[in-house]
Every structure is written in structure tokens, then in C-alpha cells.
């Protein structure tokens, strides 16, 4: 159960900070271009091998990108290892897109169900096809994306340069004068013209219709729809390591599904009280353990993470472990529970560590130690004096995602002004880099004379732990733009590459 994680390894060698650089951008906006609401990216996910990347948007569309550099290099693995070509960072290209969800209306509850994609999860590939799950607030869909050969039927014709029979030239009209769509000719027993005759050796120039396929096109087909199982908005879906089941979670329940069965699910967690007035917390995120099919974790609005074992009972009312940080005496305020709510959790690759993101911090938990987090990273501590303003504008309810590197040495999460932060989690590491989603993420800000504050959407900054606050410019003036926020990002499963969404643009960085 501990897994083979490298996270927080007891080692004296502290890896140096990564130097990030811009790699690619898709859907970049021009200066002054207005962003359409339906084009804003709402979900990002790499597949397990890192060969595909999928994004979902508020318009219900799923866009798939495929790795381009992997196909351009041939040869066996051993041959490639012998060459002196330096390793290339992943480069992606557009592959296809499809409409996953449409806006709906629940007539029983008089409720509009928007088409926005909340989560995307890749499933196991088979026979050259890729499979993925996508969900909006109420409905989960299972998609198959596969290359299909475009079939074309070649018309029957003859070579007009050759004469046949009594000297007449055989043409497509004389060979096939039969009416279309099932019509009958004058003489049903003979579709050939009266003056046409076959030579003794046949007609060498006659070509019968054949089916040819020279081109391929990508076809996305919805295999199954998992609906009518959630009364509240779905916030999470997660695949099981057994490759057969997955979970979906809303505010009060977690359901277990079989990929092959769409009309039945099992409720495994239910926190709904008998009297809704007694409700004190809700489920905010849930994820399966990466290797143990019986273990999953879910977070709550009170800042706790619960680990449950499906072998204990059919309905997991009780947890096997609870991860919570005791509240500091005298620190409670009106905003305490709001900023403690966890917006996202992720298991590390080996499954021993869980990364959680609340409004103010990133926390790393060891599943073998439930006394408190092993590491805490301050992300929005500089915003504490502004909590009242953030509450009035609803920014305090923004849900930022988090991710871990494949080697377990770093974590990342988003912030405002399209910034994202990368922290080193090895013992003794002081790596804390702040970058902006732009083509020049590592450009440092040059101190300038005092001027009216402006958005950081055109400025990139790098902030090291213990240096200037990311919420202030060189003159100490607040310059964060709370309307531009980087909520969604994903770390490549095998390399130091991050994909992040800034409104309708997808930026990729490598180190």
C-alpha cells in the first residue's frame, strides 16, 4: 500500500531548480481579442503514456492533441539510446475535436444543465483506438476515438478508345442504362442495349465497381452514457487501476460504475444527513489510488482528506484514515472554513502521497502519517488581507487544481493573473518558481518608476521562495488581476512538461 514513491525521499542530494521555457501554445489570442465564454478551457488531462492530451471547454467540446515528435523518430529503443541525439521534449499537434455534451433542461427540477466539461479521464487503449470519459454537471459519457478509412466506390466504366461488338464503343451509359433507385427498365430481363453484344474473349476494358480507401479520418463515437445517478453537480470522476470501473462524485455522494454497464451504479459513499439542516460539509474531490483498486480518497469542504477501503463494507460510511490539520488556537475567523475547503486532490505516482489544494496552500500528505501534512506550500498567503474583497466578488470560491511531477520531486498549482507556481518537495529544497502563461514565462520584471497598477497579463515574473511577494510589483503595489486565473493544469506523466489553460489558450512549458 505504500507504493514505491520517490516523494520526500530521504536523500542529501537536493535537485536544482528547473529552468522552465515556453514550448507551445494553442488558441493564442491576439491583443484586444475578446474571449467567448464557450471557448474557455475547463478541463485538461494527459493520458497515462503522455502521447495524448485532451481539453474540455465550457461549450461542451473535447479537443484531442497527439504527440508529434514521438512518431518522427524511428528505430528500436536500443538504437535510439545509442544515438547522440539529445532527448526531445514533447511536442503536440491538433488531432481532432468533437461535441461531447449539449445544454439540457431538467423539467422535473426546472433546472438548466450547462454543457461545460467538468472533468476528462483517459481509459485504456485498444486496437489503435483511444477511449476517454467526459462529464458535465449531471451526465458522464464514454467516448471512443478511432481512425476510420474513408471508403470510396469507383464507378464502373470502360475504355472509350476500344470498340467492341459490331464496332460500337461501349460506354458507361450503354453498359448500365438501368434506372436508379430501383426503377424498372422496359425489359426487366435485360439491362443492356439491344445492339450491344459481348465479344468471345470478353471485354478487356470493362472495370467493375470497386471499393477503395486512400484516406483516413478520425471518428468520435459515444459508446455509453451514464446518467440519472447524481442529484447534485458532479465534481470528480476517476478511473480504477483494474481498468473496469470508475467513480463519480458529487457534493454528497460517490458512485461506483462499471464501464460496460451504464444503467446501474453502486453508491459507496453517502454523507447526506437525514435532516439537511444538519449538513456541515460536502465532498469536493475524489480519486482512486493509482495501483490499489480497493482504495480511494476524497476531500471535503472542511479541509480534510479521507481514505476509504472498499473491502470494509459495501457502503463506506466510515473511513480507514482521516488526514486533517488541527486548527491553530485563536486563528478562527469568518473565512476560516471557506479558505480551508479543498478544491482538488491528486495521488502521487506510487500512491503513498496525496497532494491537496485549498485556497491558500498546497499540502502534501503521507498516507502512513495522519497527524498532519508532511509539507505545506504557501500559494496565496499574500492575499489574506484581501479576503473580504475576494469574498464580496466571489473570487474566494475559485477552485484551483494541482498536479505532481512523474518523479515525485515537484508539485504545481495555478493562481491569479494567469500565474502558476512550481515547488520542490525534496527535504531541504527551496525551489519555488512563479511563472506566467505566456510565450516568455521566465522573463523577470524590471523595476520601473511608480505608475498606475495594471494587470499582470502582459508581465511575466519569477519569484523564488523568500523573495518578493507575487502579489506585489517592484514598488509594492498590488498588481494581481483576479479576473484572469489559471485554474487548470496537468503535468506530463513521464517528462518535466506542464500544460496549463489561460482562458481559451492552452500553453505548454518544458524544463
C-alpha positions in Angstrom: 0.0 0.0 0.0 2.9 2.3 0.5 3.9 2.2 -3.1 7.3 3.0 -4.5 7.1 6.8 -4.4 10.2 8.9 -4.6 8.4 11.8 -3.0 10.0 13.3 0.1 12.8 10.7 -0.2 15.4 10.8 2.5 18.3 12.0 0.4 21.1 14.5 0.8 21.0 15.5 -2.8 18.6 18.3 -3.4 17.8 18.6 -7.1 18.5 22.1 -8.6 15.5 24.3 -9.6 14.2 23.6 -13.0 14.6 26.3 -15.7 11.3 26.4 -17.5 10.8 27.6 -21.1 8.0 28.1 -23.4 7.2 25.1 -25.7 3.9 25.6 -27.5 0.6 27.4 -27.4 -2.7 26.5 -29.0 -5.5 29.1 -29.4 -3.4 32.1 -28.6 -5.4 35.3 -28.5 -4.4 38.5 -30.4 -4.2 41.7 -28.5 -7.6 43.0 -27.6 -9.4 39.9 -28.8 -12.5 39.1 -26.8 -12.8 35.6 -25.4 -16.1 33.8 -25.9 -17.4 32.2 -22.8 -17.9 28.8 -24.6 -14.3 28.7 -25.6 -12.8 28.9 -22.1 -11.0 25.7 -21.2 -12.4 23.9 -18.2 -10.5 20.6 -18.1 -7.1 19.3 -19.0 -5.8 15.7 -18.9 -2.8 13.7 -20.2 -3.2 10.0 -21.0 -1.1 7.5 -19.0 1.7 7.4 -21.5 1.7 11.1 -22.3 1.1 10.5 -26.0 -2.3 12.3 -26.0 -3.6 15.4 -24.3 -7.3 16.3 -24.0 -9.0 19.5 -23.1 -12.7 20.3 -22.5 -14.3 23.7 -22.6 -17.4 25.4 -21.4 -19.1 24.8 -24.8 -19.1 21.1 -24.2 -16.4 20.3 -26.7 -13.4 18.0 -26.2 -10.2 18.7 -28.2 -7.6 16.0 -28.5 -3.9 16.6 -29.2 -1.4 13.9 -30.1 2.3 13.8 -29.6 4.1 14.7 -32.8 7.8 14.2 -32.0 7.4 10.5 -31.0 6.3 9.5 -34.4 9.0 11.3 -36.2 11.8 9.3 -34.7 12.2 5.7 -35.8 14.2 2.7 -34.7 14.2 0.5 -31.7 14.6 1.7 -28.2 18.2 0.3 -28.0 19.2 2.0 -31.2 17.8 5.3 -30.0 19.7 5.0 -26.7 22.9 4.5 -28.7 22.5 7.7 -30.7 23.8 11.0 -29.6 20.6 12.9 -30.2 19.6 14.7 -27.1 16.1 13.8 -25.7 13.4 16.0 -27.1 10.6 17.5 -25.1 7.1 16.5 -26.1 5.6 18.4 -28.9 1.9 18.1 -29.6 -0.3 18.7 -32.6 -4.0 19.0 -33.1 -5.7 15.7 -33.7 -9.4 16.0 -33.6 -12.3 17.5 -31.6 -16.0 16.6 -31.0 -19.0 17.8 -29.2 -19.3 15.8 -26.0 -22.2 17.5 -24.2 -25.1 19.7 -25.2 -27.1 22.0 -23.0 -30.1 20.3 -21.4 -33.0 21.2 -19.2 -34.3 19.2 -16.3 -38.1 19.7 -16.4 -38.7 18.0 -13.1 -36.5 20.4 -11.2 -36.8 23.3 -13.6 -33.0 23.4 -13.8 -30.8 24.2 -16.7 -27.8 21.8 -17.2 -25.0 23.6 -18.9 -22.7 21.8 -21.4 -19.5 22.7 -19.6 -17.0 19.8 -19.3 -16.0 19.4 -15.7 -13.5 16.5 -15.9 -11.9 14.3 -18.5 -10.2 11.0 -17.8 -8.4 8.7 -20.2 -9.2 5.0 -20.3 -7.1 2.0 -21.6 -6.4 2.0 -25.3 -7.4 -1.0 -27.5 -6.9 -1.8 -31.2 -5.5 1.6 -32.1 -8.4 3.4 -30.6 -8.4 5.8 -27.6 -11.1 5.9 -25.0 -12.0 8.6 -22.6 -14.6 9.7 -20.1 -16.0 13.2 -20.0 -18.6 14.7 -17.7 -20.6 17.8 -17.2 -22.7 18.5 -14.1 -25.0 15.6 -14.5 -24.1 13.2 -17.3 -20.9 11.1 -17.9 -20.1 9.8 -21.4 -17.7 7.2 -22.6 -16.1 8.0 -25.9 -14.2 6.0 -28.5 -11.9 7.9 -30.9 -10.6 5.9 -33.8 -9.2 6.3 -37.3 -11.5 5.1 -40.0 -10.7 4.6 -43.6 -12.7 6.7 -46.0 -14.3 4.3 -48.4 -14.9 5.4 -52.0 -16.8 3.4 -54.7 -15.2 3.6 -58.1 -17.8 3.9 -60.9 -18.0 1.2 -63.5 -16.7 2.4 -66.8 -14.9 1.3 -70.0 -12.0 2.4 -72.0 -13.6 4.7 -74.7 -10.6 4.1 -77.1 -11.6 0.5 -77.6 -14.5 -0.6 -79.8 -16.5 -3.7 -79.0 -19.1 -5.9 -80.6 -20.2 -4.6 -84.0 -18.0 -1.6 -83.9 -19.8 0.5 -81.4 -18.0 2.0 -78.4 -19.0 0.6 -75.0 -19.8 3.4 -72.6 -21.0 3.6 -69.1 -24.4 4.6 -70.4 -24.7 1.6 -72.7 -23.3 -0.8 -70.1 -25.6 0.4 -67.3 -28.7 2.1 -68.6 -30.8 0.7 -65.7 -32.7 3.4 -63.9 -31.5 4.4 -60.4 -33.3 3.8 -57.1 -34.8 0.5 -58.0 -36.7 1.7 -61.2 -37.5 -0.9 -63.8 -36.4 -0.7 -67.5 -38.7 -1.5 -70.4 -37.4 -5.1 -70.4 -36.6 -6.2 -66.9 -34.8 -9.3 -68.1 -32.2 -7.3 -70.0 -30.5 -4.1 -68.9 -28.2 -3.9 -71.9 -29.0 -2.1 -75.1 -30.3 -4.2 -78.0 -27.4 -3.6 -80.3 -24.8 -4.5 -77.7 -23.0 -7.9 -77.9 -20.2 -9.3 -75.9 -17.1 -10.4 -77.8 -15.9 -14.0 -77.5 -12.9 -13.1 -75.2 -14.9 -10.8 -73.0 -14.5 -7.0 -72.6 -10.9 -6.2 -71.5 -11.7 -2.6 -70.9 -14.6 -3.1 -68.5 -14.0 -2.3 -64.9 -16.5 -3.3 -62.3 -17.2 -1.0 -59.3 -14.6 -1.5 -56.5 -14.3 0.0 -53.0 -11.1 2.0 -52.5 -9.8 3.6 -49.3 -6.8 6.0 -49.6 -7.6 8.5 -46.8 -8.4 8.2 -43.1 -10.5 10.3 -40.9 -10.9 10.4 -37.1 -14.3 9.4 -35.8 -15.5 10.0 -32.2 -18.4 7.8 -31.1 -20.2 7.8 -27.8 -20.2 4.2 -26.6 -22.1 4.7 -23.4 -24.0 7.4 -21.4 -24.0 7.2 -17.6 -26.9 9.4 -16.4 -29.5 10.0 -13.7 -27.3 8.9 -10.8 -26.5 12.3 -9.3 -28.8 14.8 -7.7 -26.0 17.3 -7.3 -23.3 18.6 -9.6 -20.6 16.1 -10.5 -17.2 17.4 -9.4 -15.0 14.4 -10.0 -14.5 11.2 -12.0 -11.6 8.8 -11.6 -10.6 5.6 -13.3 -9.8 2.5 -11.2 -6.5 0.6 -11.7 -8.5 -2.5 -12.6 -9.4 -0.9 -15.9 -13.1 -2.0 -15.5 -14.6 0.5 -13.0 -14.6 4.2 -12.2 -16.1 6.5 -9.6 -18.1 9.7 -9.9 -18.6 12.1 -7.1 -21.0 15.0 -6.4 -21.4 17.1 -3.3 -22.9 14.4 -1.1 -22.4 11.0 -2.8 -19.7 8.9 -4.6 -20.9 6.2 -7.0 -19.1 3.2 -8.4 -19.6 2.3 -12.1 -18.6 -0.5 -14.4 -17.5 0.8 -17.8 -19.7 -1.8 -19.5 -22.9 -1.1 -17.6 -24.4 2.3 -18.0 -27.8 1.8 -16.3 -26.6 0.8 -12.9 -24.2 2.2 -10.3 -23.4 1.5 -6.7 -23.5 4.2 -4.0 -20.3 3.7 -1.9 -20.2 7.0 0.0 -23.2 9.0 1.2 -22.7 12.0 3.5 -26.2 13.3 3.2 -27.8 13.7 6.6 -31.4 12.8 7.4 -32.1 16.5 8.0 -30.3 18.7 5.5 -30.1 21.4 8.2 -27.5 19.2 9.9 -25.2 19.3 6.8 -21.8 20.6 7.8 -19.5 19.6 5.0 -19.7 18.4 1.4 -17.5 16.3 -0.9 -15.2 18.4 -3.1 -13.0 15.9 -4.9 -12.4 12.2 -5.2 -9.7 10.0 -6.7 -8.8 6.3 -6.9 -5.4 5.0 -5.7 -3.1 4.6 -8.8 -2.3 0.9 -8.1 -4.7 -0.4 -5.4 -8.2 -1.0 -6.9 -9.8 -1.1 -3.4 -8.5 2.2 -2.1 -9.7 5.7 -2.9 -9.5 9.1 -1.3 -12.0 12.1 -1.2 -11.7 15.6 0.2 -14.2 17.8 2.0 -15.1 21.4 2.3 -13.7 21.3 5.9 -10.2 20.8 4.6 -9.9 17.1 5.5 -9.0 14.1 3.3 -10.5 10.7 3.9 -9.0 7.4 2.8 -11.5 4.5 2.4 -11.2 0.8 1.7 -13.9 -0.8 -0.5 -13.2 -4.2 1.2 -14.5 -3.0 4.5 -18.2 -2.7 3.5 -20.5 -2.0 0.6 -21.3 1.5 1.9 -18.2 3.1 3.2 -19.7 5.3 5.9 -16.6 5.1 7.9 -13.1 5.9 6.7 -10.0 3.9 7.2 -7.8 7.1 7.7 -8.5 10.8 8.2 -6.0 13.4 7.2 -6.7 16.8 8.8 -4.6 19.6 10.2 -5.6 20.9 13.6 -6.8 24.5 13.7 -4.5 26.9 15.3 -5.9 28.4 18.5 -7.2 31.9 18.1 -6.9 31.9 14.3 -10.5 31.2 13.5 -12.4 33.8 11.5 -15.4 34.2 9.2 -13.3 33.0 6.3 -11.6 30.0 8.0 -13.9 27.3 6.7 -14.1 28.9 3.2 -10.4 29.0 2.6 -9.9 25.6 4.2 -12.2 23.9 1.6 -10.1 21.6 -0.6 -10.7 22.1 -4.3 -8.5 19.2 -5.7 -6.6 16.2 -4.6 -4.1 14.0 -6.5 -2.3 10.8 -5.7 1.4 10.7 -6.3 2.6 8.1 -8.9 3.3 5.4 -6.4 0.3 6.1 -4.3 2.0 6.8 -1.0 1.4 10.6 -1.0 -1.7 12.7 -1.6 -1.5 16.3 -2.7 -4.3 18.6 -1.8 -5.1 22.2 -2.8 -7.1 24.7 -0.8 -7.5 28.4 -1.4 -4.4 29.4 0.4 -2.0 26.4 0.3 -0.8 23.2 -1.2 -0.4 20.3 1.3 1.4 17.0 0.9 0.1 14.1 3.0 1.8 10.8 3.7 -0.9 8.1 3.9 1.2 6.4 6.6 1.1 9.5 8.8 -2.3 11.1 9.6 -1.1 13.5 12.2 -0.6 16.3 9.7 0.8 17.2 6.3 4.5 16.4 5.7 4.9 19.6 3.6 2.8 22.8 3.3 3.4 25.4 0.5 2.0 28.9 0.8 0.4 29.9 -2.5 -2.0 32.8 -1.6 -0.8 33.9 1.8 -0.2 37.4 0.4 -4.0 37.6 -0.2 -5.0 37.1 3.4 -5.5 40.9 3.9 -7.8 40.9 0.9 -10.1 38.1 1.9 -13.1 40.4 2.5 -12.9 41.9 -1.0 -12.3 38.4 -2.5 -15.4 37.2 -0.7 -17.6 40.0 -2.0 -16.5 39.3 -5.5 -16.8 35.5 -5.2 -13.2 35.0 -6.1 -12.6 33.3 -2.8 -14.7 30.4 -4.1 -12.4 29.8 -7.1 -11.3 26.1 -7.4 -7.6 25.7 -8.4 -6.3 22.3 -9.4 -2.9 20.8 -8.6 -0.6 18.2 -10.0 2.7 16.3 -9.3 5.7 15.5 -11.4 6.2 12.0 -12.5 9.4 11.7 -10.5 7.6 12.9 -7.4 10.1 15.8 -6.8 7.8 18.7 -7.6 4.3 20.0 -7.4 2.4 22.7 -9.3 -0.7 24.7 -9.0 -2.3 27.8 -10.5 -3.0 31.3 -9.3 -4.4 34.7 -10.5 -3.0 36.9 -13.4 -2.6 33.6 -15.3 0.3 32.7 -13.0 1.2 29.2 -11.9 3.7 28.0 -9.2 6.1 25.1 -9.1 7.5 23.9 -5.7 10.3 21.4 -5.0 9.3 19.0 -2.3 12.5 17.2 -1.5 13.8 17.8 2.0 15.9 21.0 2.0 14.6 22.2 -1.3 13.9 25.9 -1.6 12.6 25.7 -5.2 9.5 27.9 -5.6 9.1 29.3 -9.0 6.3 31.5 -10.3 5.6 31.7 -14.0 3.0 33.3 -16.2 1.1 31.6 -19.0 2.8 33.5 -21.9 5.5 32.8 -24.5 8.2 34.2 -22.2 7.4 32.7 -18.8 10.8 33.2 -17.2 11.2 36.9 -18.1 11.9 38.8 -14.8 10.1 42.1 -14.2 12.3 45.2 -14.5 11.7 47.8 -11.7 10.0 50.9 -13.1 9.0 54.3 -11.7 5.7 54.4 -9.9 2.7 54.2 -12.3 -0.9 53.1 -12.1 -1.2 49.4 -11.3 -2.0 47.2 -14.3 -2.8 43.6 -14.9 0.0 41.0 -15.0 -1.4 39.5 -18.1 1.4 41.1 -20.1 4.1 40.7 -17.5 6.0 37.6 -16.5 7.7 37.2 -13.2 9.8 34.6 -11.5 9.6 34.5 -7.7 11.9 32.5 -5.5 10.9 31.4 -2.0 11.7 34.2 0.4 11.9 36.9 -2.2 9.3 39.4 -3.4 5.6 38.7 -3.0 3.9 37.5 -6.2 1.0 39.8 -5.3 3.0 43.0 -5.5 5.1 44.7 -8.1 8.6 46.1 -7.6 7.2 49.2 -5.8 5.0 47.1 -3.5 1.8 48.0 -5.4 -0.7 45.2 -5.8 -1.0 44.2 -9.4 -2.8 40.9 -9.5 -5.6 40.6 -12.0 -8.3 38.4 -10.3 -10.3 38.1 -13.5 -7.6 36.2 -15.2 -7.0 33.0 -13.3 -5.2 29.8 -14.1 -7.4 27.1 -12.7 -6.5 24.0 -14.7 -3.1 22.4 -15.4 -1.6 19.0 -15.8 1.9 17.5 -15.6 3.2 15.2 -18.3 3.3 11.6 -16.9 6.9 10.9 -17.9 8.7 14.2 -18.5 9.0 17.7 -17.0 6.4 19.3 -19.1 3.3 21.2 -17.9 0.1 22.1 -19.9 -2.0 24.9 -18.5 -5.1 26.7 -19.5 -5.4 30.5 -19.6 -8.9 31.3 -20.7 -9.2 29.8 -24.2 -5.5 29.3 -24.7 -3.5 26.1 -24.0 0.1 26.8 -23.0 2.8 24.1 -22.7 6.2 24.5 -21.0 9.2 22.2 -20.6 12.3 22.2 -18.4 
